Every structure is written in C-alpha cells, then in structure tokens.
Amino acid sequence: MRIVIMFVCVCKGITDKDIRQAVNNGDQSIKSIKEKFGVASQCGGCVTLAREIIDKQLIANAQFYQVA
C-alpha cells in the first residue's frame, strides 16, 4: 500500500496529515488550524483545501464514533 502525503500549505509546509491529526485531537475550525499551524496566514491559497480536509475529517470521525 502506498501512502501519499499532500502539502496543503506550501508557505508553512503543512500537510493534509497534519490537519487531519489536529482535527482528531479536537481542532474543528479553520480558525483553530490557522492558530496552530499558520495555515492561510500568508498567501491564502490553501484555505479552501484546508477547510475541505477539516470537514471531511469531522464527517469521518462522526461516522466512526456513531452508535448503532
């Protein structure tokens, strides 16, 4: 199995894995990710992708912990 890591914020060197781990540890908004990593604080080109990763991880976490 090949694992692919994608840079979301090239300016700060933040990957999708960094963002997903932060969401798993309780960060739930672009604001908290920005405060933690500096994402979207320079050119802003990563904000849309970062939000998308946050939203998808929140959904994945909710489905994982959903009780029958």
N, C-alpha and C positions, 0 to 999 in steps of 0.2 A: 504494500500500500504506500502510495506516495503522498506526503503531506506538503501542501502548498501554503506558504505564508505570504500574505499580500500587505504591502505598505499602504496604509490609508493616508497618513500624513507624512509626506516626504520631508517637509520642512523640519519636523520634530523627530522623525524616524519611528513613528508609532505604527504598529501592525494591527491587523484585524484580530489577531490572537490577544494582543494587549487589551483591546477594547472588550472583547468577549470575556476575558478573565475579570476585568473591572466590573462588568455587569454581573457576573457570577458572584462577585464579592460585595454587591449591594449598590453600585452606582447605576442609576436608572435614567439619567438625562444627559443630553449633550453638554449642559452646563457643568455637571459634576465631572464628566470626562475631560472637558476643557480645563477645569481647575486642576485635575490630577495630572494630565499629560501635556497640556498646552495645545491640544488639537484645535484647529481653526483659529489660532491666535495670530497667524502671520498672513498667509495669502488667502486663506478661507476656502480653498478649492476642495478640501476634504470634508467639509461639514455635511454635505448631503449623504455621502457614503458612510460616514461615521454614524449619522442618525439611523440609516438603514440597518447597519450592523447591530446597533443598540436595540432597535425594535425587533429584529429577528431573534436576537438572543433572549430578550424578555419573553417572547412568544414560546421559544423552545424551552425555557425554564418553566414557564407556566404549564406547558403540556407535560413536562417531566414530572412535576410535583402534583399534578391533578389527581384527585382522589376519586375512585370509582363510586 
